[in-house]
Amino acid sequence: MDRSVYSSPPLSRVVVSGGTHGNELAGVCLVREWLRGDSAPCLERSSFTAQPLLSNPRATEQSVRYVSADLNRCFKTHTLSAPPSPSDPYELVRARELDSLLGPKGSEGAVDFICDLHNTTANMGACLILYSLSDYFCLHILHYLQTRMQSAPVYCVVFDEPPSEAYSLDTIGKRGMALEVGPLPHSLVRADILSQMSEGVKLILDFIDLFNRGTVFPPCEVEVYRKLEGLDFPRDPQSGELSGTVHPERQDRDFRGLTTVLGPWGPLTSS
């Protein structure tokens, strides 16, 4: 049990990105609205204004997950720093552009916070995806959402990876997270999922604003999920084609596995 007070400077450079996967349309729709100026005031707070970003324009135009390679797997440090080649896929070129715009990753010049918006076909509600079990700032955001979000349950998955091996767009920033909302079929939009994502973004930005203005967030504990292993569907050994599907007793029963309870730890405030 750690009752220390955790503090850090206020955040000023905040980015909300969508379209990292071009067929996950809730984030695409929100970012496009903000870039047009529609509903843009929802990004404005008294202590900062978040900047919207469409992260994979080509995939978004084609409504596909990616054009040549998964953009959300291109942000490991060694991938970003590898010598460019004319044969590099579009998404790797775009990843380096984003790293130059928002980073460089791991530097003092990187933006303070990135929230990257995703959808999933799984029944995940609103799920925050983090890379560290000791990122107290983001874990306090999780607690804030879990106690305030009305439109969907809030879960969290933590991949405990060193920063250099963290591969997603949000890891360019000094801090960041993915907000993944579902279930939503690819290349479609549902009003309820769009509303859930919008509420999640609002609460995250509300938290940052309160933090910037000196709010002391009290000690808390949260429940998170950790990846134990990956299991593929059964496949035909000759063709590699799928030979099975999710059993009815497991379908839509996401977040029924092992969890980890973190905390209680001390309060959080800006320095």
QUIZIJO-V351810 format. One record per backbone hydrogen bond with DSSP energy under -1.0 kcal/mol. NH is the residue of the N-H (numbers start at 1). CO is the residue of the C=O. Records with the same first field share a line. If there is no record, write none. Layout:
NH->CO ; CO
//
This chain:
2->264
6->267
15->113
16->51
17->115
18->53
22->65
24->21
29->25
30->26
31->27
32->28
33->29
34->30
35->31
36->32
38->33
40->37
42->39
43->40
44->41
45->48
50->43
51->14
53->16
55->18
60->56
61->57
62->58
64->59
73->70
74->71
75->167
77->164
80->76
81->77
88->85
93->89
94->90
95->91
96->92
97->93
98->94
99->95
100->96
101->97
102->98
103->99
107->104
110->107
111->102
112->13
113->13
114->175
115->15
116->177
117->17
118->179
120->181
124->122
125->182
126->153
127->180
128->155
129->178
130->157
136->134
139->135
140->136
141->137
142->138
143->139
144->140
145->141
146->142
147->143
148->145
149->145
155->126
157->128
158->225
159->130
161->131 ; 159
165->162
171->168
172->169
174->111
177->114
178->129
179->116
180->127
181->118
182->125
184->120
187->23
188->185
194->190
195->191
196->192
197->193
198->194
199->195
200->196
201->197
202->198
203->199
204->200
205->201
206->202
207->203
208->204
209->205
210->206
211->207
212->208
213->209
214->211
215->210
217->268
222->262
224->260
225->156
236->241
240->236
243->234
250->247
251->247
253->250
260->224
262->222
265->220
266->2
268->217
269->6
271->8
//
